[in-house]
Amino acid sequence: MRRLRHILAPLILLPAAAIILQCAKIEPPPGGPEDKMGPSILKTSPSAGAVKITSSNTVSILFSEGVDHRSAEAACFITPLTDKKPRFKWHGHEMYIIMPDSFAEKTTYIVNVGSSVIDYRNNKMAQSFQFAFTTGDSISDGKTAGMIYQGINPAAGITVGFYDTASNYSYKTFDSVIPEFLTVSGSDGKYAQDFLPRGKFVSLAFKDINNNRRFDYPDEDYGIPNYFVDISPIGISPSIDFYMRRTDTITATILSTSLTSDRLIRVRFSGKLKAKNLAENLKKISMSAVDSSGIILHPSSLFENPDDTLSSYSFYFPNLSEGSWRFALSKECFGSLDTSNIEGSVMQIKFGKDEIQPEIISVSLSGQTNFPDDSIIEINFSEPIDKGFGADSMAIVKLTDSSIVPAVWQWKDDFRLDLSIPARWGESYRLEINQAWLRDMAGNLGGDSIKTYSFKTYSRDSLGAISGTVSRPHNSDSTYQIYLIFSSVPDHKVFQEKLTDSTFQLSLPGGKYLLSGFVDRNGNQKQDLGSLTPFELAEPSAHYPDTVRVRSRFESAGLDFIFK
């Protein structure tokens, strides 16, 4: 009997093992594909467009799925804004917004839900949502829309406020005024504001960090519009775009001031300063005599010290004399709207003998290939140069056969010299700088050797052509110049073309490009993003929606560039 049990045991286990193996068969994990779809809004109460709403103080919004309550409450606001914040309640997927008071008579309410609402898997709403209802008989039908950019990329979650144009606007005004209407850009950078009444508004884009529905200068990034919002009788304002910019809140201090052997005032700052801001504000930089004379000097030029790990500049004061002096500059040089000064310690200026040779710091076109009409050579020196010494002998441009190319000299300042040459297609050039003819203000020569720098121009065979038409902005003055900008991908080399009419045809090196354009209202040949104080509109601009491809020795025709 015992033997029979031993024989039957394996036979009994075989079916069980088969069942276990069958149950262990490998199958795909349960639950299907990962949920990457953000929530949407299914229903509202009052319904969108409802009129003659009776007395109430509650708005409800039903989402398509469960959402993070905090993100939804932060993303939701109703205009007109109230002094007291609304309360929120939830029932399942439905959010209830309870206003502090009953709806006012004959008032249109606009409910906004920003695209920052997330579900339980952190998926965001694809677009912001806006609807309106009124306690009156009708809802205004004015509309405006556009794009918001951070650099060249669309900017999501940016608030756009709309203000009455009756005020004289500056950053202080925007900081203290609650917008009459508000909307938020979606994940694609697009924004839209509906239900605007007839009239004119000024808009402002800002990153509402503290969620208080107003622009807080200087803590929040902002964008200035390229047009006023003008709700005409047809009810639609043309597209208005914004380019976000960061308020420069540098709180730099002066770490040290010193006199160099070249008789320059070297200043080291605690924060990074932009050379452009300093160069544009030389009259707001000074050396003041610490005596009864009241003498104040301003620098004629400056030079950024490349070998310093901190922000360091050398300033040239031509009439500086020995004695006690104090260096100062306005905070406006930091890009700030604050006009107060920061000052260095009192300096005792006593000149020693200058025996330091001037040096060539950089030559702009060296090692590059350029278009013939871009052949302006910028030479940067380590200290102010004696412009009257050496005349045209210091720098000579030659072709490969050593023939001399005529050059026009232009000193940009004491440190920088521009050479313009009549360059030709497909040529190689050599710049020779004879350091024996390079002399600083103390009489020191640069040396006795000749330094050479080479560059080329494109050959026509290496280029491709691109042509098309340009549609001007709707209300742009026809006398304003339009520029197209081709930025190569991925190295971002920029080619800018001035248009003479509504068509264009130009040659470019083969490759892929991002195309943009702007209307040059002030004639400075660059795109200006507007100003808060004094308030100035940004220059109209546009982006081509696709990457542009240029093929060498071929023409790509039929490109239509449209300013909306």
C-alpha positions in Angstrom: 0.0 0.0 0.0 2.9 2.3 0.9 4.4 1.6 -2.6 1.1 2.5 -4.3 1.0 5.9 -2.5 4.6 6.6 -3.8 3.5 5.8 -7.4 0.2 7.8 -7.2 1.9 10.9 -5.8 3.7 12.0 -9.0 0.6 11.2 -11.0 -1.5 13.5 -8.8 1.1 16.4 -9.0 1.3 16.3 -12.8 -2.1 18.0 -13.5 -1.5 20.5 -10.7 1.9 21.4 -12.3 0.3 21.9 -15.7 -2.3 24.2 -14.2 0.4 26.2 -12.4 2.4 26.5 -15.6 -0.6 27.6 -17.6 -1.4 30.3 -15.0 2.2 31.5 -15.1 2.0 32.2 -18.9 3.7 35.7 -19.7 1.1 38.4 -20.5 1.3 42.1 -21.1 0.9 44.2 -17.9 -2.7 45.2 -17.1 -4.1 48.7 -17.5 -3.4 49.5 -21.2 -1.2 52.3 -22.5 0.0 55.1 -20.2 -2.4 57.9 -19.7 -0.9 61.0 -21.2 -4.1 63.0 -21.9 -4.7 66.0 -19.8 -8.1 66.9 -18.3 -10.7 68.9 -20.2 -13.9 70.8 -19.2 -17.2 69.0 -19.9 -19.8 71.4 -18.5 -20.2 74.8 -16.7 -23.0 76.4 -14.7 -24.0 79.0 -15.7 -23.6 77.8 -19.2 -21.3 79.6 -21.7 -23.1 82.6 -23.2 -26.0 82.6 -20.7 -27.8 85.9 -20.2 -30.2 87.3 -17.6 -28.7 85.1 -14.9 -30.8 85.6 -11.7 -29.3 86.4 -8.3 -26.6 83.9 -7.3 -23.0 83.8 -6.3 -21.8 80.4 -7.5 -20.1 79.1 -10.6 -19.5 75.4 -11.2 -17.0 73.6 -13.6 -17.2 69.9 -14.3 -13.8 68.3 -15.4 -13.5 65.2 -17.5 -11.6 63.4 -14.7 -10.2 63.8 -11.3 -7.8 66.8 -11.0 -5.4 68.2 -8.5 -7.6 70.6 -6.5 -4.8 73.0 -5.6 -3.7 73.4 -9.3 -7.3 73.9 -10.4 -8.1 76.5 -7.8 -4.9 78.4 -8.5 -5.6 78.4 -12.3 -9.2 79.7 -12.0 -10.2 83.3 -11.7 -13.2 85.4 -12.6 -13.3 89.0 -13.9 -14.2 91.5 -12.8 -11.9 90.7 -9.9 -13.2 91.2 -6.4 -11.4 92.5 -3.3 -12.1 89.3 -1.5 -11.0 86.0 -2.9 -13.7 83.4 -3.7 -14.1 80.1 -1.9 -13.9 76.7 -3.5 -15.8 73.5 -2.8 -15.6 70.1 -4.6 -18.0 67.3 -5.3 -16.4 64.6 -7.3 -14.9 66.0 -10.5 -16.9 69.3 -10.1 -15.4 72.5 -8.7 -17.7 75.1 -7.2 -16.5 78.7 -7.1 -18.4 80.7 -4.4 -18.1 84.5 -4.9 -18.0 86.7 -1.8 -21.1 88.6 -3.0 -24.0 87.9 -5.3 -23.6 88.6 -9.0 -24.0 92.3 -9.7 -26.8 93.6 -12.0 -26.1 94.1 -15.7 -22.6 92.7 -15.4 -20.7 90.3 -17.7 -18.6 87.8 -15.8 -15.7 86.1 -17.6 -14.5 82.8 -16.1 -10.9 81.7 -16.9 -9.3 78.4 -16.2 -5.6 78.3 -17.0 -3.8 75.4 -18.7 -1.8 74.7 -15.5 -4.6 72.4 -14.2 -3.2 68.9 -13.8 -4.8 65.4 -13.3 -3.5 62.8 -10.9 -0.8 61.7 -13.4 0.5 65.3 -13.7 -1.0 65.7 -17.2 -1.9 69.4 -18.0 -4.8 70.8 -19.8 -3.9 71.4 -23.4 -5.5 74.8 -23.6 -6.7 77.4 -21.2 -10.5 77.7 -21.0 -12.7 80.8 -21.0 -16.4 81.4 -21.0 -18.8 84.2 -20.1 -22.3 84.8 -18.7 -24.1 88.0 -17.8 -26.9 89.2 -15.5 -27.8 91.7 -18.3 -29.3 91.2 -21.7 -26.2 90.7 -23.9 -22.5 89.8 -23.8 -19.8 91.8 -25.5 -18.3 90.0 -28.5 -15.0 91.7 -28.9 -12.0 89.4 -29.5 -8.2 89.4 -29.6 -5.6 86.7 -29.7 -1.9 86.1 -30.4 1.3 84.3 -29.4 3.6 84.6 -26.4 7.3 83.8 -26.9 10.2 83.2 -24.5 13.1 83.7 -26.9 12.1 81.7 -30.0 10.0 79.2 -28.1 6.3 79.4 -27.2 5.7 80.4 -23.6 2.9 78.6 -21.6 1.1 79.8 -18.5 1.7 83.5 -19.1 -1.0 85.9 -17.9 -2.2 88.7 -20.3 -3.9 91.7 -18.7 -6.0 94.3 -20.5 -6.1 97.8 -19.2 -8.1 101.0 -19.9 -6.0 103.3 -22.2 -7.1 106.4 -20.3 -4.2 106.0 -17.9 -0.6 107.3 -18.6 1.1 103.9 -18.3 4.5 103.2 -16.9 5.8 100.2 -14.8 4.5 102.0 -11.7 1.0 102.2 -13.2 0.9 98.5 -14.2 2.2 97.5 -10.8 -0.7 99.3 -9.0 -3.6 98.7 -11.3 -5.8 95.5 -11.5 -6.5 94.6 -15.2 -10.0 94.8 -16.3 -9.7 91.5 -18.2 -7.3 88.6 -17.9 -6.4 85.5 -19.8 -3.6 82.9 -19.8 -1.6 81.3 -22.6 -1.9 77.6 -23.3 0.8 75.0 -23.7 1.4 76.1 -27.3 2.0 79.7 -26.3 -1.3 80.9 -27.8 -3.7 83.1 -25.9 -7.2 84.4 -26.6 -9.4 87.0 -24.9 -13.1 87.0 -25.9 -16.0 89.1 -24.7 -14.3 92.5 -24.9 -16.4 95.6 -25.2 -15.9 98.1 -28.0 -13.0 100.5 -27.3 -9.3 100.6 -27.0 -7.1 98.7 -24.4 -3.4 98.3 -23.7 -2.3 94.8 -22.9 0.6 93.5 -20.9 1.9 89.9 -20.6 3.5 88.8 -17.3 4.5 85.7 -15.4 2.2 85.8 -12.4 4.5 84.1 -10.0 2.5 84.9 -6.8 -0.9 84.4 -8.5 -2.2 87.7 -7.4 -3.5 88.6 -10.9 -1.4 91.8 -11.2 2.0 92.6 -12.6 4.6 92.9 -9.8 7.7 94.9 -11.0 10.6 94.0 -11.0 10.0 90.4 -9.8 8.0 89.1 -12.7 9.0 88.6 -16.4 6.9 90.7 -18.8 6.2 91.3 -22.5 5.1 94.5 -24.1 2.5 94.4 -27.0 3.3 95.4 -30.6 -0.1 97.1 -30.9 -2.9 98.5 -28.8 -6.0 96.4 -28.6 -8.6 98.2 -30.7 -12.1 96.6 -30.7 -13.6 98.0 -33.8 -17.2 97.8 -34.9 -16.6 94.3 -36.4 -15.5 93.2 -32.9 -12.1 91.6 -33.7 -8.7 93.1 -32.9 -5.8 92.0 -35.1 -3.3 89.5 -33.6 -1.0 90.8 -30.9 2.2 89.0 -30.0 4.5 89.3 -26.9 8.2 88.5 -26.4 8.9 87.9 -22.7 11.8 89.7 -21.1 13.3 89.5 -17.7 13.6 92.6 -15.5 17.3 93.0 -14.7 17.3 93.0 -10.9 21.1 93.0 -10.5 22.0 94.4 -7.1 25.7 94.6 -7.9 28.0 96.5 -5.7 31.5 97.9 -6.4 34.0 95.5 -4.9 37.1 97.5 -5.8 38.4 100.4 -7.9 42.0 100.7 -9.0 44.3 102.6 -11.3 46.0 100.5 -14.0 49.5 101.1 -15.3 47.7 102.2 -18.6 46.0 105.0 -16.6 42.6 103.3 -16.8 40.1 103.0 -13.9 39.5 99.3 -13.4 36.3 98.5 -11.5 35.3 95.1 -10.3 31.6 94.4 -9.6 29.9 91.8 -7.4 27.3 91.0 -10.2 27.4 90.4 -13.9 26.9 93.6 -15.9 26.2 93.9 -19.6 28.8 95.9 -21.6 25.9 97.2 -23.8 24.2 98.8 -20.9 27.4 100.4 -19.7 28.3 101.7 -23.2 24.9 103.3 -23.7 25.1 105.1 -20.3 28.6 106.6 -20.3 27.1 109.9 -19.1 25.8 108.2 -16.0 29.2 106.9 -15.1 31.6 109.4 -13.4 34.7 110.2 -11.5 34.1 113.1 -9.1 36.9 115.1 -7.6 36.9 114.9 -3.8 37.8 118.5 -3.2 36.1 121.9 -3.5 36.5 122.1 -7.3 33.3 120.1 -8.0 34.9 118.6 -11.1 33.0 115.6 -12.6 34.4 113.6 -15.4 32.7 111.0 -17.6 34.5 108.2 -19.5 34.8 108.3 -23.3 35.0 104.6 -23.6 35.3 101.3 -21.7 36.8 97.8 -22.1 35.6 94.5 -20.6 38.4 92.6 -18.9 38.2 89.1 -20.3 40.7 87.6 -17.9 38.7 88.3 -14.7 36.3 85.7 -13.2 34.1 88.6 -11.9 32.5 91.3 -13.9 35.3 93.7 -14.4 35.6 96.8 -16.7 38.3 99.4 -17.4 37.1 102.9 -18.0 39.1 105.6 -19.9 38.8 109.2 -18.5 40.9 111.3 -20.9 41.2 114.3 -18.6 41.8 112.5 -15.3 44.5 114.1 -13.2 46.3 113.2 -9.9 44.4 113.8 -6.7 41.5 112.3 -4.7 38.6 110.9 -6.8 35.5 108.8 -6.3 34.0 106.5 -9.0 30.2 106.2 -9.2 27.5 105.0 -11.7 23.8 105.0 -11.9 21.8 101.8 -11.3 20.3 102.4 -14.7 23.6 101.0 -16.1 22.4 97.6 -14.7 19.2 97.9 -16.8 17.3 99.0 -13.7 14.7 101.8 -13.7 16.2 103.0 -10.4 18.2 106.2 -11.0 20.2 106.2 -7.7 23.9 105.8 -7.8 26.3 103.3 -6.3 29.8 104.6 -5.3 33.3 103.2 -4.8 35.7 104.3 -2.1 37.8 107.4 -2.4 40.8 106.8 -4.7 44.2 108.5 -4.5 45.3 108.9 -8.2 49.0 109.1 -8.7 50.4 108.3 -12.1 53.4 106.0 -12.5 55.4 105.4 -15.7 53.4 103.5 -18.3 55.7 100.9 -20.0 53.0 98.4 -20.9 52.7 97.5 -24.6 49.2 97.8 -26.2 47.8 94.4 -27.4 45.4 93.2 -30.0 42.6 91.4 -28.1 40.5 90.2 -31.0 39.7 90.5 -34.7 36.1 89.9 -35.6 36.2 88.0 -39.0 39.3 85.9 -38.2 38.8 82.3 -39.4 35.3 83.0 -40.7 33.5 82.8 -44.1 31.1 85.7 -44.7 29.1 87.5 -47.4 31.0 90.2 -49.3 28.7 93.0 -47.9 29.3 91.7 -44.3 33.1 92.4 -44.5 33.6 94.9 -41.8 36.6 94.0 -39.7 36.4 95.0 -36.0 39.8 95.2 -34.2 39.7 95.4 -30.4 42.7 96.6 -28.4 43.7 96.3 -24.7 43.9 100.0 -24.1 43.2 103.4 -25.8 45.2 103.8 -29.0 46.9 106.9 -30.4 44.6 107.3 -33.5 46.8 109.9 -35.2 49.9 107.6 -35.2 50.5 105.2 -38.0 47.7 106.5 -40.2 46.9 103.8 -42.7 50.1 101.9 -42.2 49.1 99.9 -39.1 46.6 97.6 -40.8 46.6 96.4 -44.4 44.2 93.9 -46.1 45.6 91.8 -48.9 44.3 89.1 -51.3 46.1 85.8 -51.7 48.3 87.3 -54.5 49.4 90.0 -52.0 47.6 92.8 -53.8 46.4 95.4 -51.4 42.6 95.9 -50.9 41.6 99.5 -50.1 40.1 99.9 -46.7 38.1 102.6 -45.0 39.1 103.3 -41.3 36.6 104.2 -38.6 37.4 104.4 -34.9 34.3 103.3 -33.0 36.0 104.5 -29.7 39.4 104.5 -28.1 39.6 100.7 -28.0 38.0 99.7 -31.2 38.7 100.2 -34.9 36.5 99.2 -37.9 37.9 98.5 -41.3 35.5 98.4 -44.3 36.6 96.7 -47.5 35.0 96.2 -51.0 35.0 92.4 -50.6 34.2 90.2 -53.6 32.6 86.7 -53.9 34.8 83.7 -53.4 38.0 85.4 -52.2 40.5 84.7 -49.4 41.8 87.8 -47.5 44.6 88.4 -45.1 44.7 91.2 -42.5 48.2 92.3 -41.6 48.7 94.5 -38.5 52.2 96.0 -38.1 52.6 96.4 -34.4 55.5 98.9 -34.9 52.7 101.3 -36.1 50.5 100.5 -33.1 51.0 103.0 -30.3 49.1 103.7 -27.0 48.5 107.1 -25.4 51.8 106.9 -23.4 53.9 106.3 -26.6 54.4 102.6 -26.1 54.6 100.6 -29.3 52.9 97.2 -29.8 56.1 95.5 -30.9 58.1 95.0 -34.0 56.3 92.0 -35.6 53.4 91.7 -38.0 50.3 89.8 -36.9 48.1 88.2 -39.6 44.5 87.2 -39.6 42.7 85.3 -42.4 39.1 85.2 -43.6 37.0 84.3 -46.7 33.9 85.2 -48.5 31.4 82.7 -49.8 31.6 81.6 -53.4 28.4 81.9 -55.4 28.4 78.2 -56.2 28.2 77.2 -52.5 25.0 79.1 -52.0 21.3 78.4 -52.6 18.6 80.9 -53.3 15.3 81.5 -51.6 12.5 83.7 -52.7 8.9 84.7 -51.9 6.6 87.4 -50.8 5.9 89.3 -47.6 2.5 90.6 -46.4 2.8 93.7 -44.3 1.1 94.0 -40.9 -2.5 95.2 -41.1 -1.9 98.8 -40.0 1.8 99.2 -40.6 3.1 102.5 -42.1 4.4 101.6 -45.6 7.4 103.8 -44.9 8.7 101.5 -42.2 11.4 99.1 -43.2 10.9 95.4 -42.9 13.7 93.0 -42.1 13.8 89.2 -42.5 16.1 87.2 -40.2 17.3 83.7 -41.2 18.9 81.8 -38.2 20.7 78.6 -39.2 19.9 75.4 -37.4 21.6 74.2 -35.2 24.5 76.8 -35.0 22.3 79.9 -34.9 24.3 81.9 -37.4 22.1 84.9 -38.3 21.6 86.4 -41.7 19.5 89.6 -41.8 18.0 91.0 -45.0 16.4 94.4 -45.6 13.4 94.3 -48.0 12.9 96.9 -50.7 9.4 95.9 -51.6 6.9 93.1 -50.9 9.1 90.4 -52.6 12.4 89.0 -51.6 15.1 86.9 -53.2 18.4 86.2 -51.5 21.3 83.8 -51.4 22.2 81.7 -48.3 24.6 78.8 -47.5 22.9 75.5 -47.8 21.1 74.2 -44.7 18.1 74.6 -42.5 16.9 77.9 -41.1 14.3 79.4 -38.7 12.7 82.5 -40.3 11.4 85.6 -38.5 10.9 89.2 -39.4 10.1 92.6 -37.9 9.0 96.1 -38.8 11.7 98.6 -37.9 9.7 101.5 -36.6 12.6 103.5 -35.2 15.1 102.8 -38.0 17.9 101.2 -35.8 18.0 97.9 -37.9 17.2 95.7 -34.9 14.0 94.4 -33.3 13.0 96.4 -30.2 10.8 94.7 -27.6 9.3 98.0 -26.3 9.7 99.9 -23.1 7.8 100.2 -19.8 9.1 103.7 -18.9 8.4 105.6 -21.0 5.8 103.2 -22.3 6.6 102.3 -26.0 5.1 99.5 -28.0 7.3 96.6 -29.2 8.0 96.5 -32.9 5.7 94.2 -34.9 7.2 90.8 -35.7 6.3 87.4 -37.0 7.6 83.8 -37.3 7.4 81.4 -40.2 5.7 78.3 -38.9 8.1 75.7 -40.5 11.8 75.2 -40.8 13.1 76.6 -44.2 15.5 74.4 -46.2 18.0 75.9 -48.6 19.9 73.7 -51.1 23.2 74.8 -52.6 22.9 75.7 -56.3 19.1 75.5 -56.2 16.3 78.0 -55.6 13.5 77.5 -53.2 10.6 79.7 -54.4 7.1 80.5 -53.4 7.7 81.2 -49.6 4.9 83.5 -48.2 5.8 85.3 -45.1 2.8 86.9 -43.4 2.6 89.5 -40.6 -0.8 88.9 -39.0 
